[in-house]
Amino acid sequence: MSNYKKVSLENAPRVELHDKLGLTGAEISINTISAGECVPFIHSHKQNEEIYYVVSGTGKAIIDNEEVNLVTGDWVRISPKAERQFFASKDNSISYICIQTKENSLEEFTANDAIIK
């Protein structure tokens, strides 16, 4: 049995990696919104925070009624209870990675979680 899993992704507006990689502590999705379009709903979460990385393009997020402009290279962390919706610019698409994980669940990280041999 292998201790890793590798996948190649199809070119789609949204790809979720939870099932594809057998994730057990997070959900990761890759998303593209076409120019002038938006995610067609506002949402929040019960317990999962989301971390967004803008891979390319421009757009905005409306987070708790506040407009947040987004450009390539931006990172945004959103708490579970915050209401959010994402939009591409009218002249430009936006692609982003969303990492969803349970808020306050990180106990150790980087070198503190490593076993160095």
Backbone bond lengths (Angstrom), bond angles and torsions (degrees), N, CA, C in turn:
res aa  C-N    CA-C-N  psi(-1)  N-CA   C-N-CA  omega(-1)  CA-C   N-CA-C  phi
1 M - - - 1.448 - - 1.527 108.83 -
2 S 1.298 116.34 134.37 1.454 122.18 -177.11 1.531 111.22 -86.23
3 N 1.319 115.68 147.22 1.458 121.67 177.85 1.522 112.27 -94.47
4 Y 1.326 117.58 17.61 1.458 120.57 176.03 1.517 109.51 -150.87
5 K 1.318 114.91 165.37 1.455 120.95 175.99 1.515 107.62 -142.28
6 K 1.321 116.58 133.80 1.461 122.98 179.97 1.515 108.37 -121.37
7 V 1.319 116.70 138.29 1.460 121.46 176.60 1.517 109.46 -135.11
8 S 1.313 116.21 155.02 1.452 122.63 168.89 1.518 106.72 -107.14
9 L 1.308 116.44 140.33 1.450 120.27 -172.85 1.521 112.03 -98.51
10 E 1.313 114.60 143.63 1.453 120.58 173.47 1.529 108.68 -77.28
11 N 1.307 115.41 159.07 1.460 120.48 178.15 1.528 107.53 -86.94
12 A 1.318 116.84 101.11 1.460 122.09 -177.11 1.526 108.68 -141.43
13 P 1.337 117.72 158.33 1.467 119.62 178.79 1.523 113.70 -61.52
14 R 1.339 117.11 -28.74 1.470 120.61 178.35 1.518 109.17 -147.17
15 V 1.327 115.14 129.22 1.458 121.43 175.99 1.520 107.86 -129.74
16 E 1.341 116.61 125.94 1.462 121.69 176.86 1.522 108.92 -102.19
17 L 1.328 116.21 135.51 1.462 121.17 -174.52 1.522 114.27 -98.39
18 H 1.326 118.59 -6.95 1.463 121.67 -176.76 1.528 111.39 -51.12
19 D 1.316 117.84 -58.52 1.469 121.02 -178.75 1.516 112.09 -74.32
20 K 1.333 117.09 -38.46 1.465 120.93 -176.24 1.532 112.24 -61.22
21 L 1.345 116.61 -36.16 1.466 120.72 -178.53 1.531 113.31 -106.56
22 G 1.316 117.99 -4.05 1.460 120.60 -177.42 1.518 111.83 66.92
23 L 1.332 117.18 41.36 1.462 121.35 -177.99 1.529 110.60 -67.33
24 T 1.327 116.64 142.18 1.468 121.45 -179.44 1.521 113.62 -121.54
25 G 1.320 118.60 -7.58 1.457 120.52 -177.95 1.512 114.10 -129.91
26 A 1.335 117.22 0.93 1.458 120.36 -177.69 1.524 109.41 -161.50
27 E 1.307 115.27 162.35 1.460 122.29 167.04 1.509 106.19 -118.06
28 I 1.310 117.01 137.50 1.456 122.39 177.14 1.518 106.98 -128.01
29 S 1.319 115.79 132.33 1.459 119.46 175.57 1.513 109.32 -130.46
30 I 1.329 115.21 150.66 1.457 122.97 175.01 1.517 105.64 -113.24
31 N 1.320 116.40 126.96 1.457 121.73 -170.35 1.520 111.43 -130.79
32 T 1.327 116.65 142.34 1.451 122.48 172.20 1.518 108.45 -132.18
33 I 1.318 115.31 129.71 1.457 121.66 175.58 1.521 106.60 -113.41
34 S 1.310 116.92 126.26 1.463 122.08 -179.59 1.527 110.90 -68.43
35 A 1.340 115.72 155.39 1.462 121.98 178.62 1.523 110.61 -50.19
36 G 1.325 115.70 132.70 1.448 121.89 177.90 1.519 115.56 78.54
37 E 1.314 117.74 -0.14 1.472 122.32 -177.69 1.525 110.47 -104.87
38 C 1.344 115.81 173.83 1.460 120.86 178.01 1.516 109.65 -149.52
39 V 1.316 116.12 165.46 1.459 121.34 168.32 1.530 104.85 -65.76
40 P 1.328 118.99 127.82 1.467 120.31 -169.14 1.533 115.46 -79.54
41 F 1.318 117.74 18.64 1.464 119.61 179.60 1.523 109.84 -153.92
42 I 1.323 115.12 156.98 1.464 123.39 171.93 1.516 105.72 -97.72
43 H 1.340 117.02 139.24 1.458 118.19 179.18 1.524 112.15 -146.50
44 S 1.313 114.41 162.92 1.458 123.53 171.33 1.524 105.33 -138.48
45 H 1.332 116.91 -177.14 1.459 120.42 -179.96 1.519 110.93 -129.71
46 K 1.319 115.32 160.75 1.462 121.13 177.84 1.522 110.65 -77.12
47 Q 1.351 117.65 -45.82 1.465 120.27 -175.16 1.522 114.93 -142.44
48 N 1.325 118.79 -6.80 1.462 120.76 -175.30 1.525 112.94 -99.67
49 E 1.342 115.45 127.89 1.447 120.44 169.84 1.524 107.83 -80.74
50 E 1.333 115.98 158.90 1.457 120.20 176.73 1.522 109.31 -125.51
51 I 1.328 115.15 140.50 1.454 122.69 176.45 1.517 106.19 -119.30
52 Y 1.322 116.55 124.92 1.462 122.34 -177.45 1.523 110.08 -112.50
53 Y 1.331 115.81 138.30 1.466 121.90 172.27 1.519 108.09 -124.60
54 V 1.333 116.95 122.73 1.455 121.52 179.71 1.526 108.34 -83.15
55 V 1.329 115.47 110.79 1.467 122.45 -177.89 1.525 110.42 -77.51
56 S 1.332 116.46 -42.04 1.467 119.87 179.90 1.522 109.58 -159.43
57 G 1.329 114.68 157.91 1.452 121.28 174.83 1.516 113.84 89.04
58 T 1.331 113.97 -168.39 1.454 121.49 -178.87 1.524 109.71 -140.66
59 G 1.311 115.09 156.87 1.455 120.62 178.40 1.510 109.31 177.36
60 K 1.329 114.24 -154.24 1.457 119.03 178.86 1.518 108.99 -153.89
61 A 1.315 114.14 160.93 1.458 122.07 170.29 1.524 106.46 -121.49
62 I 1.310 115.60 141.95 1.459 120.43 169.10 1.531 104.99 -103.46
63 I 1.335 116.16 114.50 1.461 122.47 -177.11 1.525 107.57 -120.23
64 D 1.323 116.46 114.89 1.466 121.46 -176.08 1.532 111.19 48.16
65 N 1.325 115.82 47.35 1.468 124.67 177.71 1.528 113.87 69.44
66 E 1.324 118.40 9.20 1.463 121.27 176.51 1.526 109.14 -104.57
67 E 1.329 116.59 130.93 1.457 121.50 179.82 1.527 110.05 -84.05
68 V 1.346 115.69 125.38 1.463 121.91 -179.72 1.525 107.19 -120.39
69 N 1.333 116.72 112.81 1.461 120.72 178.55 1.518 109.92 -71.79
70 L 1.338 116.59 142.27 1.457 122.47 -177.05 1.519 110.55 -126.81
71 V 1.331 116.21 135.22 1.468 122.97 175.82 1.520 108.77 -136.07
72 T 1.315 115.79 163.33 1.457 122.35 178.41 1.531 110.36 -48.23
73 G 1.326 115.90 131.25 1.461 121.72 178.54 1.514 114.63 96.59
74 D 1.332 118.24 -11.45 1.468 120.68 179.70 1.527 111.48 -73.13
75 W 1.325 114.96 144.76 1.471 124.06 170.39 1.520 107.31 -118.95
76 V 1.331 117.36 139.15 1.460 122.21 177.79 1.523 108.17 -138.99
77 R 1.333 116.69 132.36 1.469 122.21 173.34 1.518 107.57 -109.68
78 I 1.341 116.50 132.31 1.458 121.18 -178.14 1.532 108.86 -125.10
79 S 1.333 115.97 128.07 1.464 119.93 179.67 1.530 110.01 -69.37
80 P 1.332 116.94 157.54 1.460 120.30 -175.22 1.531 114.54 -54.06
81 K 1.326 117.27 -46.28 1.466 120.20 -172.03 1.525 114.08 -74.06
82 A 1.326 117.95 -14.57 1.468 120.43 -178.63 1.527 110.67 -68.22
83 E 1.318 116.14 134.47 1.460 120.80 175.56 1.524 108.55 -83.87
84 R 1.343 115.71 136.56 1.458 119.85 -174.24 1.524 112.14 -142.50
85 Q 1.343 114.01 152.20 1.454 122.57 173.53 1.522 107.41 -153.21
86 F 1.342 116.41 142.32 1.456 121.89 -175.17 1.522 111.49 -115.12
87 F 1.347 114.94 144.36 1.456 123.07 -176.75 1.530 109.89 -135.31
88 A 1.320 116.62 141.16 1.468 121.29 169.24 1.527 107.87 -86.31
89 S 1.331 117.14 154.25 1.458 120.71 173.19 1.517 109.12 -61.71
90 K 1.325 117.23 157.50 1.460 119.03 -178.26 1.525 111.99 -66.91
91 D 1.339 117.95 -24.07 1.464 121.25 -178.39 1.526 113.95 -110.46
92 N 1.338 117.90 3.83 1.459 119.57 -171.87 1.529 109.60 -150.47
93 S 1.319 117.33 136.73 1.463 120.23 174.26 1.529 109.52 -76.22
94 I 1.320 115.86 169.74 1.468 121.26 175.27 1.524 107.85 -136.80
95 S 1.325 115.96 136.13 1.461 122.41 175.31 1.516 107.95 -121.84
96 Y 1.331 115.50 135.60 1.467 119.24 -178.74 1.518 110.47 -147.98
97 I 1.315 114.29 156.54 1.458 122.89 173.40 1.526 106.67 -103.71
98 C 1.325 116.54 134.97 1.466 121.60 176.47 1.525 108.26 -117.64
99 I 1.327 115.91 124.28 1.462 122.29 176.28 1.525 106.73 -109.51
100 Q 1.317 116.21 122.63 1.456 121.91 -177.85 1.530 108.51 -115.60
101 T 1.330 115.76 125.50 1.454 120.35 -179.27 1.532 109.54 -147.31
102 K 1.307 116.55 156.44 1.459 120.67 -177.24 1.524 110.41 -64.43
103 E 1.308 115.80 127.07 1.466 121.69 179.70 1.530 110.18 -59.87
104 N 1.333 116.68 138.78 1.469 124.93 177.30 1.529 114.16 64.61
105 S 1.332 117.86 22.16 1.463 120.14 -178.99 1.528 113.34 -95.61
106 L 1.319 118.30 -11.88 1.462 121.46 -177.31 1.520 109.99 -77.52
107 E 1.331 116.24 114.72 1.460 120.77 -179.19 1.521 112.35 -100.61
108 E 1.320 117.20 -40.38 1.462 121.86 177.24 1.522 108.32 -137.81
109 F 1.326 117.43 154.96 1.455 120.59 -179.08 1.518 109.81 -155.38
110 T 1.315 115.44 164.13 1.458 125.27 179.60 1.527 109.91 48.60
111 A 1.318 118.70 -127.43 1.460 122.32 -174.55 1.535 112.63 -64.73
112 N 1.321 117.64 -29.48 1.452 119.83 -179.89 1.525 112.68 -67.59
113 D 1.324 117.49 -22.17 1.456 121.88 178.91 1.533 111.18 -101.72
114 A 1.298 117.46 -4.94 1.466 120.94 -177.12 1.520 112.61 -83.25
115 I 1.315 115.44 150.01 1.462 122.36 170.05 1.523 104.94 -111.93
116 I 1.301 116.43 104.76 1.472 121.70 -174.96 1.511 108.74 -92.11
117 K 1.337 115.10 128.80 1.477 120.67 -178.06 1.492 111.43 -110.97
